């Protein structure tokens, strides 16, 4: 599996937090790096000024933090285009805790990698 940085909007600044249902208004964004297993949290990003609004400010911030994909509950077409323009993929359907959402996202990729490794041995 390719290393990725995954961001999830959160109600609190930790992986055990619930996924915040409103991506562009979340107080916190938790970032997980699959390369080294590290966690990072962005706080009060809404103070950033951006003429494109909260979604554009968040996309710009996450781009600077080298995020590859954002897992969220849902998003609309305008937000999709803003994130796409900075090279970040959006995936909807995230629920539960931040850690659970990330585990569900990674599970098929991890299972496929294990299956391929098993076939090679």
N, C-alpha and C positions, 0 to 999 in steps of 0.2 A: 504494500500500500504506500502510496506517495504521502510524504509528510504534508500536513495541512494545519493551518491555524483556524480554529472554529470559534465563532463568537455567538453568544446567546444573551438576549436581554433578560435581566434578572431583577427580582424584587429586593434582594439583598446582595452584598458583595462576596458571595461564596458559592461554590459548586452545589451545595445542598439547598440553595435558594430555589423557590418556584420560578418557572419561566414567567417573565412579565408578558402579559398578553398584547401590550401595545409597544411594538418595536421602536417607533420614532419618539416615544415619550418615556422610555424606561429610564429609571434613575441610575441603574448600573448595567454594565455589559461585562460578562465574564468571558474570558478568552482562554481556550485550551490549545496547547501546542502539542501535536502528536509526535513530533520529533523527539522532544525531551520530557514529555509528560508534565510540563509546567502549566500553572494557572496564573492568570493575571486578571485584574479587575480595573475597569475604567469607571470613574465616579464623576458626577457633575459635568459630564460632557456637554450638557445642554447650555452651558454658559458660552459656548463657542458661537461666534457670529457667522452666519452664512446667509446670503441673500436668497438661496434656494430653499430655506426652511430647515426644520429639524431633521428630516430624512437626509437631505444633502449634507448637513453638518455631520451626521452620524456616519454616512458613507465616506466622507472625506477623512474623518478621524480613524475609522477602521482600516481604510486604505493605508494610512500612515503607520498603522500597527501591523501591517502585512497580513491582514485577515483574508482568508480564501473563501470562506463560506459562513453565512449567518443562518442559524436555525431559529425560527420564530413561529408563533402560533398561526399567524396569517399576514398577508401583505397585499396591497393593491398594485395595479399596473404602474402608477407613477413611481412608487417606491422601487419596484422591480427595475425600471429603466434607469433610475438614479444609481442604484447599486451596480447594475450591469455596465454602466458607463465608466466605473472605476475598477472593473474587473472582479467584483465580488459576487458570488452566487448566493441566491436566497433559496432556502428550503422551508416550506411551511409544515404545519402539523406538529410542531414541538409542544410538548406538554410535560407536566410533572416537574421534577427538579432539573436544574441545568445539567447535572451529571447524567441523569437518566436520558435526557434528550440527546446528549452527545453519545452515550453508549448505544442508543437505538440507531443513530445515524451511522456509527462506525461498525455495528454488528455485522451487517451483510458483507462489508469489505473485509473484516477480520476473518469471517467464516470462509470466504472465497480464497483468501490468501492461504489459510491453513489447508484447504482442500488442494490447492495447487502444489503446495510444499509436500503434502502427503503423496501426491501422484508422482512427484519427481523422485521420491526415495524408494 
